[in-house]
Protein backbone atom coordinates (compact mmCIF):
# COMPACT_ATOMS: atom_id res chain seq x y z
CA UNK A 1 0.00 0.00 0.00
CA UNK A 2 1.47 3.37 -1.00
CA UNK A 3 0.31 5.33 2.06
CA UNK A 4 -0.32 2.99 4.98
CA UNK A 5 -2.66 4.26 7.67
CA UNK A 6 -1.55 1.82 10.38
CA UNK A 7 2.03 1.79 11.54
CA UNK A 8 1.63 -1.48 13.47
CA UNK A 9 0.03 -3.76 10.87
CA UNK A 10 0.85 -4.48 7.25
CA UNK A 11 -1.82 -3.26 4.84
CA UNK A 12 -2.56 -4.66 1.39
CA UNK A 13 -4.27 -3.20 -1.68
CA UNK A 14 -6.39 -6.31 -2.14
CA UNK A 15 -7.69 -8.85 0.38
CA UNK A 16 -6.16 -11.78 -1.50
CA UNK A 17 -2.65 -10.44 -0.81
CA UNK A 18 -3.30 -10.20 2.91
CA UNK A 19 -4.76 -13.71 2.86
CA UNK A 20 -1.65 -14.89 0.99
CA UNK A 21 0.56 -13.42 3.72
CA UNK A 22 -1.44 -15.21 6.42
CA UNK A 23 -1.24 -18.50 4.53
CA UNK A 24 2.53 -18.12 4.27
CA UNK A 25 2.64 -17.75 8.05
CA UNK A 26 0.47 -20.86 8.44
CA UNK A 27 2.64 -22.79 5.98
CA UNK A 28 5.70 -21.87 8.05
CA UNK A 29 3.94 -22.97 11.23
CA UNK A 30 3.27 -26.38 9.69
CA UNK A 31 6.57 -26.94 7.87
CA UNK A 32 9.16 -25.13 9.99
CA UNK A 33 7.68 -25.24 13.47
CA UNK A 34 5.82 -28.58 13.23
CA UNK A 35 2.57 -26.94 14.32
CA UNK A 36 0.42 -29.29 12.26
CA UNK A 37 -2.80 -29.54 14.26
CA UNK A 38 -5.41 -26.89 14.92
CA UNK A 39 -4.37 -26.90 18.59
CA UNK A 40 -0.68 -26.30 17.85
CA UNK A 41 -1.42 -23.70 15.16
CA UNK A 42 -3.81 -21.72 17.35
CA UNK A 43 -1.61 -21.91 20.44
CA UNK A 44 1.12 -20.24 18.37
CA UNK A 45 -1.18 -17.83 16.46
CA UNK A 46 -3.23 -16.75 19.47
CA UNK A 47 -1.12 -17.43 22.59
CA UNK A 48 -2.77 -17.75 26.00
CA UNK A 49 -0.92 -14.66 27.20
CA UNK A 50 -2.99 -12.56 24.77
CA UNK A 51 -6.13 -14.57 24.00
CA UNK A 52 -8.80 -16.93 25.26
CA UNK A 53 -7.02 -19.68 23.34
CA UNK A 54 -9.24 -22.56 24.49
CA UNK A 55 -12.40 -20.78 23.30
CA UNK A 56 -10.63 -19.72 20.07
CA UNK A 57 -9.71 -23.37 19.41
CA UNK A 58 -13.23 -24.58 20.21
CA UNK A 59 -14.86 -22.15 17.77
CA UNK A 60 -12.31 -22.80 15.01
CA UNK A 61 -12.62 -26.57 15.28
CA UNK A 62 -16.40 -26.44 15.22
CA UNK A 63 -16.53 -24.09 12.23
CA UNK A 64 -13.76 -25.92 10.31
CA UNK A 65 -15.14 -29.36 11.23
CA UNK A 66 -11.77 -30.47 12.57
CA UNK A 67 -10.67 -32.11 15.77
CA UNK A 68 -8.23 -30.09 17.86
CA UNK A 69 -5.52 -32.71 17.33
CA UNK A 70 -6.26 -33.65 13.72
CA UNK A 71 -3.10 -33.44 11.63
CA UNK A 72 -3.48 -30.92 8.81
CA UNK A 73 -1.48 -30.69 5.61
CA UNK A 74 -0.78 -27.39 3.90
CA UNK A 75 -1.28 -29.24 0.60
CA UNK A 76 -4.97 -29.81 1.39
CA UNK A 77 -6.66 -26.73 -0.05
CA UNK A 78 -10.06 -27.58 1.43
CA UNK A 79 -8.69 -28.14 4.93
CA UNK A 80 -6.51 -25.05 4.92
CA UNK A 81 -9.21 -22.80 3.50
CA UNK A 82 -11.78 -24.06 6.04
CA UNK A 83 -9.28 -23.61 8.87
CA UNK A 84 -8.42 -20.10 7.69
CA UNK A 85 -12.07 -19.10 7.26
CA UNK A 86 -12.77 -20.25 10.82
CA UNK A 87 -9.76 -18.37 12.19
CA UNK A 88 -10.83 -15.22 10.33
CA UNK A 89 -14.29 -15.49 11.85
CA UNK A 90 -12.80 -15.61 15.35
CA UNK A 91 -10.41 -12.75 14.60
CA UNK A 92 -12.97 -10.48 12.91
CA UNK A 93 -16.39 -11.67 14.07
CA UNK A 94 -17.59 -12.00 10.50
CA UNK A 95 -17.13 -14.08 7.38
CA UNK A 96 -14.73 -13.12 4.63
CA UNK A 97 -15.04 -14.01 0.96
CA UNK A 98 -14.28 -17.62 0.08
CA UNK A 99 -13.03 -16.32 -3.28
CA UNK A 100 -10.42 -14.17 -1.52
CA UNK A 101 -9.39 -17.08 0.69
CA UNK A 102 -8.95 -19.46 -2.24
CA UNK A 103 -7.08 -16.80 -4.25
CA UNK A 104 -4.77 -16.12 -1.31
CA UNK A 105 -4.16 -19.82 -0.76
CA UNK A 106 -3.29 -20.34 -4.44
CA UNK A 107 -0.90 -17.36 -4.35
CA UNK A 108 0.82 -18.81 -1.27
CA UNK A 109 1.24 -22.15 -3.07
CA UNK A 110 3.17 -20.54 -5.98
N, C-alpha and C positions, 0 to 999 in steps of 0.2 A: 504494500500500500504506500503510495507516495507521501501522504501526510497522515501518519498514524495519530489517533486521538487518545491512545492509551499507552502510557510508557511502561506498563508492567506486563502486558500481554501482546503477543504477536497478533497482527490483524491481516486479513487476506481480502483480496478483491472479490473473490468468489468463494462460496461455501465449500465447494469441492476441494479447494486447495487447503483449507483449514482441516477438513476431514482427512485428506491425504496425510497431513502432518501428524494428526492423532493416530492414524493407522501405522505410520512409521514408528511412533513411540510404542504402540502395542506390539508391533513386529519385533522390536528390540527387546521388549519385556519377555516375549516368548523365546526368541532365539538366543539372546545374549545373557539374560538373567534367569532363564529357566522358570519363568512365571507362566506356566502353561495351563492353569485352571482359572476359572472365574475368581476363586478365592485368592489365589496368589496375585493375579492381575490387579484386583480391586484393592487388596491390602497395600500394594505398591502405589497404585494410582490415587487412592483416597485413604491415606494412612490414618490410623486411629487417633493420632495426636491432633488431627485437623477435622475429622469427619466421624459420623456415626456409621462406621464401616460395616458393622453387622447388618444394619438396616439397609444400607446401600447394596450389599451383597444379596440380601433377601429379595429386594425389588428387582435387581438386575437378573437374577436367576429365574425368577417367576416370569418376567417379561421376555427373556431370551429362551425360555424353556430349556434351561441347562441346570445340571446339578452343580453345587458349589465346587466339587472336586472332579468334575468331568474334565478330561484332558482335551484341550482345544488345539487345533492346528491353524496356523496363519493361512495355509493353502486352502482351507475350506471357506469359500466366499460366503456361503449362507450362514455358517456359524459366526464368522467374524462380523458380518453385517448385522446380524441379530444381536450379538453381544454389544456392538457399538451403539446401535439404536437404543438399547436398554440403558446403557451408560449415559447417553445423551439425555434421555428422559429424566434420569435421576439428577444430572447436572443442571438441566435447564427447566425442568418441570413441564416440558412439552415435547411433542414429536418433532423430528426434523424430516426433511424429504428423503425418502428411500433412494430417489434418483441421485441426490447429492452424495449419499453414503456409498452407493455402488460406484459412482464415478470416482470418489476419493479412494476407495479400496483399489480400484483398477489402476489408478495413478500410482499408488504405493507399491503395487506389484511390478511396475515397470523396472 
